[in-house]
Amino acid sequence: MSVENIVVVAVDGSDASKNAVRWAANTANKRGIPLRLASSYTMPQFLYAEGMVPPQELFEELQAESMEIIEAARNIAFEVAPDLKVGYTVAEGSPIDMLLEMSETVTMIVMGSRGLGGLSGMVMGSVSAAIVSHAHCPVVVVREDNQLTEANKYGPVVVGVDGSDVSQRATEFAFQEAQARGAKLVAVHTWMDMQVQASLAGLAAAQQDWEEIEREQTELLRERIEPMLNKFPGVEVEMVIARDRPIRALVENATDAQLLVVGSHGRGGFRGMLLGSTSRALLQQAPCPLVVVRPNEGA
């Protein structure tokens, strides 16, 4: 199945959704690719009971409401990028089914969080859990409070690097975004959970030999991102070695960032990010839009 180079944003008319549309339109514009607005409506299930057929007028009413939401979102996108190519998809049924199907053939899915409506509550609810955990493409979660400011407008793209295969995919995605945005890339690597004591006779020794550890971990990080340094020579890169837990290190370094990128199901510091308290904390606490990149085999 071929992949279409396009950004998809889920829209439901909420403030969080509108914020996601602004982010998605800006991203599509900077990448030079189209934007697609996606909305869904659900027919009340009781109308299908005992062989009943919902009245055509109700279908038309729900479709009309969805188109109003699409039109409002389209206007927001054009405010951000007047020349952007914008299309739309309206589907009856579950937003989960719609977005997961679309994720098989698009560049990324963008969702708002803490909104009201059919696609709202994505970060903490079943919709977000399904999309973030099972999408075939990177998923961007834009919280309602992830506002664009002068401080972060030209901020860096931050990526967590832990050495796993999916972390390498996340790193490449982050380099692509940094290049498209003309932004610096900050590669964050934590060593607290990387079992460095295996080579330094325990944590006490590790604490005493911090400078040695930092040199070792810096070299390790450089080796991991070297392919991307060669592939994206124009991207300015800052390497951060943090003797800390991943969640805290990432949030701290993403304070004035445009984007935070992490891989799911990685080894080491970012293990279990989608399923446990770490993921929930990061989705709620990230000071900027968060991208979750999935492994090829888990899509």
Summary of the structure (lengths in Angstrom):
residues: 299
radius of gyration: 20.7
end to end distance: 13.3
largest distance: 74.0
contacts: 1052
relative contact order: 0.14
helix: 46%
strand: 18%
